[in-house]
Amino acid sequence: MGKKITGILLMFIFALPVFAQEITGDIFGQQRRNIHPAASLSFQYTDNLYNADKDKESDFLTVFSPSIALSVPGSRTVDIAMASDTGAPGGLSLSRDRIDSTDRYHLFMIYNPKAEFYADNSDENLVSHTLKAAAQYNAPGGLTLDLASRYAKSSEVRGEVGNRDLDEYKDMLLDAIIRYDFSPKMFVRGGFSVYDLDYDREESAFRNRRDLTWSVAAGYRLTAATELALEYQKTDVDYDRSAEDGRPLYDSQEERVSANLSWRITAKSRGRLKIGQIKKSMDKGSDADDLFAEFHLAHQFTTRTRLDVAASRRYYETNFADADYYISDRIGLVYSQELTPRIKGKMRLDWNSDSYSGSTKMENDIYRINPSCEYSLNNWLSMEAGYSYETRNSTYDNLEYDTNKFYFSITGQF
């Protein structure tokens, strides 16, 4: 059945270049549209499907991922940027920005299912779903209302906690931002979000929880493109399960105070820096505080060269039953270079360092490298080939692994 499906998808995807000869860029991607369909077919090989330290299993997989995006009013692109993470209190590893729009109102929606078919381990076949929506209203007088939501039925990375079983979950995030510019230089901002997380496996049910987050900030516009603000944020983390005697196991409150600097000097450079203090108070009695930091930079050096950097330091909710939480340092870098009008090279580098607290004292370090090359057949059809290497060093030998992946994909954005 899996081979038949793959064959049909191949016929569909590789017929696209033929159709493309009759279609010009005036139809695809060059004008503001309400509907943006897309589809991607990827072929992958991994030498360590379960990210195991020994008894590694290799496999080939085919991934088919269609998507549909809606925009009202029409737009050239649809992007709802949300750095979702099941371990982050509040469901976001990086703070969400408002929709970048000057329209009086804007509505977005993106639906993206993904089907994975494995050649040798068909019991690992998986269909996941992601639905995102956002709305923004820019009222006269400087008031902006911004709302975004995300629903996902997905899974954690295999081997995340040394498990070979697929750890599937469902999560839902609703995030609201309200901002009022009461003068050309001064503004205030408030935020509120609800995050729900629910795992399918009984072994992971201890991670089920609901997070409530609210924040307030006041800021000053230093220049037309630079803002400085002071922000206070609090998250209540409420787990579904308690200890047998009724005491809370992982429930906590997280508070952070930070100074926030954001800039958009030109269309070529934008970024955000948040730095401050974060405090985690466990309901069962233990407290901890540390440095909090977020950094994001998107810089276009030339029309052919771009650099994206994201870095953070913050607390995360535990994924091990014997730990209370962990603090993580993360850095991600993507360098893009247009080699010719049709060929683009990319290099992605990632580093995570996690330090756990509680009954389990553990240090995990993850390193990733991912070079790739993209070839554009025309304005709407492209191919990409790449390689990735990931390794984890851990206090516990059974959690260490090395994984190599090779992939080729073809994508159509209609």
N, C-alpha and C positions, 0 to 999 in steps of 0.2 A: 504493500500500500504506500509506504514511504517513498519507494523508488518511482512509483507511478505519479505521485504528487510532484516529486522533484522534476520529473520529465515534463509535466505540463507547465510548471513554472519556468523551466528553461526555454521551452518553446515560446512562451509569452515574452520573457525578457529579451531573448536574442532576436525576436521579431521587431523590437522597438526601433533599432537603427534603420530598418527598412521604412517603417512608417515615418521616421524622423526626416527622411529626405523630402517629404512632401509638406513639412511643417516648418514654419519660420519662427525666429525668436520673437516676432511681434505677437505671437499667440502665447508662448510660454515664458513667464518670468520677466517680461518687459513692461508690464502695466499693472495698475492696481486692480486686483480681483477680489471677489468675495469668497471663492472656493479654490483651495490649493490641494489637489490630490498628489500623492507620491507613492512610490513602491521601491523596495530594495530587496535584492536576492544576494545572499552571502554564502560562500562555501568556506568552511573552516576545518583546520586540523589542530588537535591538541595532543601533546604527549603525556598529559597528566590531567585527565578529566576531573578527578576528584580532589585535586590539589593535595595529594597525599605525600607523606615523607618516604614511604616505601610501597611496594606492590602497586606501582603506577599502572594506569590503564590509558591507552591512547584511543582516539576515536575521530571519525570524520562526522561533521554535522552540516546540515543545510538550514539556513535561517531565512524565512520569508517575512518581511515586515512592511505591510502597506500602511498608509496613513491618510487622513483627511483633515484639513484645517479650514476653518471658517473665519471670516473677518468682516465686521460691519462697523464703519464703512470699509470698502475694499482697500487692500494694501498689497505691496509687492512681496512682502514676506510676513510670516506669522511666527512669533517667538514668544513663549511664556517662560521666562527664565526662573527656574526654581531648583535650587541645589538640594534636592530631597535626600534624606538619610534617615533610616529607621533608628539609628543609634543616637541621633542628635535630639536633645530635649527641644520639643516644639516641632520636630520633623524636618528642620532645615539645617544643613551644615554651614551655610553662609546666609547672611541676611538677604531678604528679597528686596529688590528695587521696584519702584513704581514702573508701570508701562511707559515706555518712552514715546509719548504721543502728544501732539499739540491740538488734536481735534477736540471738539466740545465733548464728544463721547466716543468710546471705542469698545467693541465686544470681540473677544477672541474665543475660539474653541479648537482643541486638537485631540483627535482620537488616534491612537497608535497601538494596534495589536501586533504581537510577534509570535511566530510559530517556529519552534526548534525541532528538527528531526535528526536523530542520531543513527548512524549506520550500524553499530555493533551493540549499542545499549538503548534499544527502543523503549525500554521502561522509563528512560529519562526524558522522553519527548515531553515538550511543555508548550503550552500556549499562554502567554501573558498579555495583559491589557493595561494601557495607561490612558486616562482621560484627564485633560487639563482645560480649564476655562478661566477667563479673566474679563473684567469689566472696569472701565474707568470713566468718570464724569468730571470734567473741568468746569466748575461753575464760575459765573462772573464774580469778580471781586477777590479772586485768589484762593478759593476753596477747591480742593481736589479730593475725590473719593475714589479709592482703588481697591478692588476685590479680586482675589485669585483663589482657585481651588484645584485640588489634584486628587484623583482616585487611582489606585494601582492594585492590580492582582499580579504579584510577581514572586520572586524568590531571592534569597540571599546567595552570596557567592558560595559555591561548593567548597567544603573544607574550611569554612570560616571558623568553626569551633572544633575542627577535627572530625566533623561528621561526614559520612558518605551519603546519607539520605538527603534528598532535596528539601530545603527548608522554605516552604511556600508561605506567603502571608498576604493579607489585604490591609491597605492603609488608606486613610482619608485625611486631607489637610484643607482647612479653610482659613485664609489669611486676609486680613483687612488693614488698610492704611488710610488714614485721613490726615491731610496736611492743609494748613491755612497760612498763606503769606499775607500778613497783616500790614506789611510795608514793603517797599522795594528791597530792603535789606534784612528784615527780620521774619522768621517763620516759626511755627510750632507744628509738631507732628505727633500723632498717636497711632498705636497699633494693637490689634487683638487677633489671636489665632487659636484654633482648636485642632488637635491632632489625635487621631485614633489609630491604633495598631493592633492587629489580631493575627496570630500564627495558626497554621493548620495542624502542625505536629504537637502532640501532647508534651513531648520533651522540651518544646520551646514555649509552652504556654506561660511560663513564668515571666516572659518578656511582654505579654499583652498589657497595654496601658493606654491612658488618656492624658494628654498634656494640654494645659491651658496657659497661654502666654499673653501678657500685656506689656506695653511700653509707652513711654512718653519722652519727648525730646524737644529741645529749643535750640534754634540755630541762627547764625548770622552769615549773610552772603558777603564774603570778602571781596570777590570780584564777580563779574557777570558769569564766570564759569567755575567759581570755587566757593564751596560752602564749608563752614565749621559748625558742629553741633555737639551738645552734651546730651547723653541718653541714659535713661534708667530702664532696665527690662527685668521682669520677673516671670518665671515659669514654674507652675505647680505640676509635678509629675506624679500621677496617681495610677498605681498598678492594680490590676484586677485581683491578684492573689496576695494573701497575707500568710504569716507563719501560722502553724497549727494552734498556737495560743492566741491568735488574733492580732498579734503585733505586726506592724508594717515591716516588710522585707526590704523593699527598695524605694518606697515613696520618699520624695524629697522636694525641696524648693531650691531653685537656682536663681540667684540675683547677680546682675552685672551692671556696672557703671562704666561708661566709656566716653572718650572724646572721639568724634567722627569727622574725618576730613574727606570730602569728595570733590572731584574735579572733572571737568570736561573741557579741556583747553581748546581743542579743535575737534573736528570730526575724526581726526586721526588718533586722538589720545583721550582716554577716560580712565578713571580709577577711583578706588575707595580704600581708606585706611581707618580701621577702628582699633583702639587700644585702651585698655583699662583693667579693672579688677573684677574677678568673678568669684562668687562664693556658693558652695553647695552645702545645704543643710539636710542631712538625712533625718527622717522622722524617728528612726530608732536611736538617735542620739549623737552621731558623729558629724563633725563639720570639717570643711576644707575650703581653702581659698587659694587662688593662684592668678597668674597673669592671663588676661584674655586679649586675643588679637585676631583681626581679620584684615586681609590685604587682597585687593584685586586690581589688576592692571591689564588693559587692552590697548596696545600701542601699535599703530601702523607706521613703521619707519619710512617705507616708500610704498608706492602702489603695488609692489611685488613682495614686500616683506612685512610680516606681522608677528607680534609676540603677545601671548596671553599668559598671565601668571596669577595663580590663586594660592593663598597661604592662610593658615589659621592655627590657633591654639585655643582649645576649649575642652570642657568636660563632655563625655558621652555616657549614655546609659549602658549597663553591662550586657554582654552577650554570653557570659559564663555565669552559671548559677551560683558559684562560690565567690564571686566578686561583687562589690557594691556598685562600682562605676570605674571609668578610666579617663585619663586625660590624654589628649592626642595632639601631636604636632604634625601638620600636613602641609606639603608643598607640591603644587602641580604646575608644570610649565609646558606650553605648546608653542613651538616655533614653526611658522609657515613661510615657505619660500616659493614664489612663482618662478619656475625655471623657463617656461615658454608660455605663450598665451593659452596653451592647452594642458600643460603639465605642471603640477604643483607637488612639492615635497613637504612632508611634515615630520617633525620629531616631537614626541611627547615623553616627558620624564615625570615620575611621581615618586614621592617618599612619604611614608606614614610611620610615625613612632608612637606606640600606645603603651601607657604605663597604668597597670591595674591596681586598685585598692580594695581592701576587704580581706576575707580569709585566704583568697588566692592573690599572691604577689607575683606579678608576671610582667615581662617586657616583650613586646613584639615590634619588629621593624620590617616594613614591606618596601621593596624597591621595584619599580616598573620602568621599562624602556620600550617605546613603541614607534619605530620609524615606519613611514608609509608613503606611497606615491599615488597621486590621483591624476587620471587622464580624462579630460572633458571631450566627449564626442561632438557635442554641440551645447547650446544654452541650457538644455534640460536633461541631458543624459550623460552620465559619467561612470567611470570604472575606477576602482581603487584596489591596490594590493598592499599588504603590510605584514609585519612580523611583530610579535610582542614577547617579552621575557619578563617574568615576575618571580621574585624570590622572597621568602619570609624567614627571618631569623627570630627565634623565640627562646625564652627561658626553658621551655619544654620541647624536647627533641621531636615528639610526635606531632607537633604543630608546625614544624618547619617543612618547606617544600620549595621546589623549583619547577616552573611550568613554562613551556615554549608553545607558542601558537603561531600559525600561518593562516592568512585569510585572503580571499578575493571577493569583491562585491561589485555589483552593478546597480546603479540607482537612477530612477527616473523621477523628475520633479515636473509635473505637468501643469 
